[in-house]
Amino acid sequence: MYREVDSIVVYGADWCGDCRRAKSFLEAAGADYVWIDVERDPAKAAEARRIGGSTRIPVVVFPDGSVLVEPSDAELEATLRRSA
């Protein structure tokens, strides 16, 4: 569906429904991403808060530096298309 996009970083937690949905969307789209579980690493949780400007997750960081916080599938798709 999309060309492989390197270095997408997803900050989230396994208990988070929006995080699971975002991961599923990225996987279905064939996007390459790195998952960071903020529950397991307090330093990464603080990093996600700093990047996203809040405690909301997921925080999705794209290689071009754009950031989405709690993105919808449509927002993820639009950003992936811009990156393709």
C-alpha positions as CSV (number, residue, x, y, z in Angstrom):
1,M,0.0,0.0,0.0
2,Y,2.8,2.4,0.9
3,R,6.5,2.3,0.4
4,E,8.5,1.3,3.5
5,V,9.0,4.3,5.7
6,D,12.0,4.0,8.0
7,S,12.2,5.2,11.6
8,I,8.5,5.8,12.5
9,V,8.5,5.7,16.3
10,V,5.3,4.8,18.2
11,Y,5.2,5.5,21.9
12,G,2.4,3.7,23.6
13,A,1.2,1.0,26.0
14,D,-0.2,-2.4,25.5
15,W,-3.4,-1.6,27.5
16,C,-4.1,1.4,25.3
17,G,-6.8,0.7,22.6
18,D,-5.7,3.7,20.5
19,C,-2.2,2.4,20.6
20,R,-3.2,-1.1,19.5
21,R,-5.3,0.4,16.7
22,A,-2.4,2.6,15.5
23,K,0.0,-0.4,15.5
24,S,-2.5,-2.5,13.6
25,F,-3.0,0.2,11.0
26,L,0.8,0.7,10.5
27,E,1.3,-3.1,10.2
28,A,-1.6,-3.4,7.6
29,A,-0.1,-0.5,5.7
30,G,3.3,-2.2,5.6
31,A,5.0,0.7,7.4
32,D,8.2,0.0,9.3
33,Y,8.0,1.3,12.8
34,V,9.6,1.0,16.2
35,W,7.4,0.3,19.2
36,I,8.3,1.9,22.5
37,D,6.3,0.8,25.6
38,V,6.1,3.8,27.9
39,E,4.9,1.5,30.7
40,R,8.2,-0.3,30.8
41,D,10.6,2.7,30.5
42,P,9.9,5.8,32.6
43,A,12.5,7.8,30.6
44,K,10.7,7.0,27.4
45,A,7.4,7.9,28.9
46,A,8.9,11.3,29.8
47,E,10.2,11.6,26.3
48,A,6.8,10.9,24.8
49,R,5.2,13.6,27.1
50,R,7.8,16.1,26.0
51,I,7.4,15.3,22.3
52,G,3.6,15.1,22.4
53,G,3.0,17.9,24.8
54,S,0.7,15.8,27.0
55,T,0.2,12.4,28.6
56,R,-1.9,11.2,25.8
57,I,-0.8,8.2,23.8
58,P,0.1,7.0,21.2
59,V,2.6,9.5,20.2
60,V,3.7,8.8,16.6
61,V,6.9,10.4,15.3
62,F,7.6,10.3,11.6
63,P,11.1,10.5,10.0
64,D,10.3,14.0,8.7
65,G,9.8,15.1,12.3
66,S,6.0,15.4,12.2
67,V,4.2,14.2,15.3
68,L,0.7,12.8,15.7
69,V,-0.9,12.4,19.2
70,E,-3.8,9.9,19.4
71,P,-4.1,9.9,15.6
72,S,-7.1,8.5,13.8
73,D,-6.5,6.0,11.0
74,A,-7.3,8.8,8.5
75,E,-4.5,11.0,10.0
76,L,-2.1,8.1,9.9
77,E,-2.9,7.4,6.3
78,A,-2.6,11.0,5.3
79,T,0.8,11.3,6.9
80,L,2.0,8.0,5.4
81,R,0.9,9.2,1.9
82,R,2.9,12.5,2.4
83,S,5.9,10.4,3.4
84,A,5.6,8.0,0.4
